[in-house]
Amino acid sequence: MNNVNRKLTHRQRQALATRKLIVDTARDLFLEQGYVATTIEAIAAQAGVAVSTVYAVFGSKRGILQAIREAWHAESGQRDIYRRALEESDAERRLELAAQATRRQWATSGSMIAIYQGAAAADQDAAAELERALAGRQAGLNEFIQKSLPMLRPGLDAARTAAIFRALTRVEIYEELVQIAGWTPEEYEAWLAAVLKQQFLP
């Protein structure tokens, strides 16, 4: 148990456990039945909690959807890896960490992407949430490139470099190489790191 959990009261730990139970249950039901077909009542029944508890914790199905995305970010650890990358003074190591973050992001994203795509197809609010999530990812990658540009090959255009970086780190490339071609996630990470260095370093 980490230091944060040791400081929590018993009731707070129970609340966190209940929250995780509802998120995990909702994720399974969204994948099995679809986002639109799954009701708050069904989530509560499957999780063994009161309907009022689900509403009190998340407010709505979209609130649960946001919690699923946050749980995915925590599981992937990609935000922390990018933060570490920006602290790295060696350009090669910085790009290697970017490749690691991308691999972790897509290796843990399968269920989240499927849920969001299903939700966005039938729910305007969910579609808007997905659009915000994608815009947030793009902004984060642009910021990473902007802060890394002084370490990269002289003469690179910031907008062009960011566009290439976003293209190379798209989920479709991960799916093509890992899910279709049968590469391991580690092979994908090594390939991506090598390509990023080839594209952006002297």
Secondary structure, DSSP 8 states (H G I E B T S, - for coil): --HHHHHS-HHHHHHHHHHHHHHHHHHHHHHHH-TTT--HHHHHHHHTS-HHHHHHHHSSHHHHHHHHHHHHHHHH-HHHHHHHHHH---HHHHHHHHHHHHHHHHHT-HHHHHHHHHHHHH-HHHHHHHHHHHHHHHHHHHHHHHHHGGGS-TT--HHHHHHHHHHHT-HHHHIIIIIIS---HHHHHHHHHHHHHHHH--
